Amino acid sequence: MPRALEHVVSTDFEGGEGVLVDLNTKKYYQLNETAMLVWRGLEQGMGFAEIVGEMTAEYEVTPERARESVERILKYFESLKLVGRP
């Protein structure tokens, strides 16, 4: 499971959206509510199943759809080098 890297900081906005800032590259990324839910889970050290559980509890979505969303978001974070593998 990837983990949030220390040089990436997050800020939550009202309504659940937020921003990530990569302090190394000075780039920022605006995230929707579900991406922020995944990011907060990573910051808290949650596993994949726990994040999927959070998503199904927070939104009216099937576990299968939640798994697909979490996988897609994690791949997005990895492509931007915002997360790393322990």
N, C-alpha and C positions, 0 to 999 in steps of 0.2 A: 504494500500500500504506500503510495507516495506521501510525503509530508510537506507541509508548508515550509518554505525556506525562510531563514531569519532575515534576509535582506529584502523581503517583500512584506509590506505593511498594508493593513486594510482599514477602511473607514466605512462604517455603516451609515446609510441615509435613512430618513424616515420613510416608511413604506417597504423596507426590506432590501432595497437595492443598495449598492455600494461601489467602492472603488478600491482597486489594488494598485499600489505603487511599488515598482521595482527600484529600490534605492541605488542599485548598481548601474542600471541603464537609464534611470530617470524617466522611464516610461510609465504611463498609468493606463489602467484598463477598467472601464465601467462594466459592472456586473449586474445582471438581473437578480431577482429574488432567489431563484433556485441555485444559481451559481454561488451566491453569497452563502446560502445554506450549506453547500458542499464545502466552501472555503472555511467557514466557521467550524465545521466538523473536523477538517484537517488540522486546524489550529488547536483544537481540543484533543487531538490524538485519537479520534474515533476511527474505527475500522470501516470497511466498505459496507458491511451489513448494517452497522449502526447508522451510517449516513442515509442509506436506503430507508431504514426504519423511520428516521427523522422526516424524510421527504414524504413518506406515505402518511405519517401522522399530521403533518402540516398542510398537505394538499390532498385533494380528492383525486388520487392517482393510484393505479394498480402497482403492486410490487414489481411486476415485469417492466412497466413503463418507467418506474422510479430507477430501477437498475440501469436501464438504457440511458436515462438522463445523466445519472451519476457517472457512468462510463464515458459518455460523450464529454462531459464537463472536465473530468480528470484528464482525458486526452488533450483537450484544449489547454488546460493549465500546463501540461507537460510540453506541448508544442511551443509555448511561450517561455519555457524554462522557469516557471514560477514555483514548481515543486521539484522535489528530489526523492530518490529512493534511498532508504537507510542502508 
